[in-house]
Amino acid sequence: MLFQLLFHSASNHEENWYGQSLDTVGDIAKIETYQHVQTAIKIFQIETEANDRNER
């Protein structure tokens, strides 16, 4: 995560350090949060399906 932030901030530095860097950091945070939520949903679905099978 930190490496990504540093890498993206550095790559946008020449364009517009203040605006671009902050936008990029926010976007990375949103993407990572979204991915964690999607992973949690998948795990929950798998566990639910397994529980349903065990109850039958």
Phi and psi in degrees as a GROMACS rama.xvg file:
@    title "Ramachandran Plot"
@    xaxis  label "Phi"
@    yaxis  label "Psi"
@TYPE xy
-62.4319  -42.5771  LEU-2
-59.1476  -43.8046  PHE-3
-59.8257  -43.6556  GLN-4
-61.2936  -45.8809  LEU-5
-64.0442  -43.7087  LEU-6
-62.4515  -48.3262  PHE-7
-66.8446  -39.6723  HIS-8
-62.3691  -42.2871  SER-9
-65.6775  -39.9866  ALA-10
-69.2496  -27.3342  SER-11
-95.5272  -2.14214  ASN-12
-57.9752  -40.9774  HIS-13
-70.8089  -35.7119  GLU-14
-66.0215  -67.3167  GLU-15
-159.336  86.964  ASN-16
-51.4584  -49.4253  TRP-17
-66.9199  -56.8034  TYR-18
-69.8326  -51.6773  GLY-19
-61.5649  -47.1777  GLN-20
-61.8465  -45.3432  SER-21
-65.3541  -40.8907  LEU-22
-61.1499  -44.098  ASP-23
-64.0806  -44.2672  THR-24
-59.9493  -42.9593  VAL-25
-64.0959  -41.3908  GLY-26
-64.226  -43.0698  ASP-27
-62.0275  -43.022  ILE-28
-61.6418  -42.4968  ALA-29
-63.5903  -44.7031  LYS-30
-62.3704  -45.99  ILE-31
-64.7131  -40.5099  GLU-32
-61.8499  -45.0936  THR-33
-58.741  -44.291  TYR-34
-64.4344  -39.8594  GLN-35
-64.4684  -40.8811  HIS-36
-64.1323  -45.4706  VAL-37
-60.4672  -41.9733  GLN-38
-63.3605  -43.2929  THR-39
-62.517  -40.7352  ALA-40
-63.0179  -44.501  ILE-41
-61.2797  -45.3027  LYS-42
-61.2578  -43.7064  ILE-43
-60.8981  -43.8777  PHE-44
-62.8891  -43.3413  GLN-45
-63.2138  -44.8593  ILE-46
-64.2851  -39.4817  GLU-47
-63.8352  -44.8244  THR-48
-62.4975  -41.3235  GLU-49
-63.8844  -42.4334  ALA-50
-63.5679  -40.8625  ASN-51
-61.1684  -42.7528  ASP-52
-65.6186  -38.8565  ARG-53
-67.4952  -31.1561  ASN-54
-75.2538  -23.1997  GLU-55
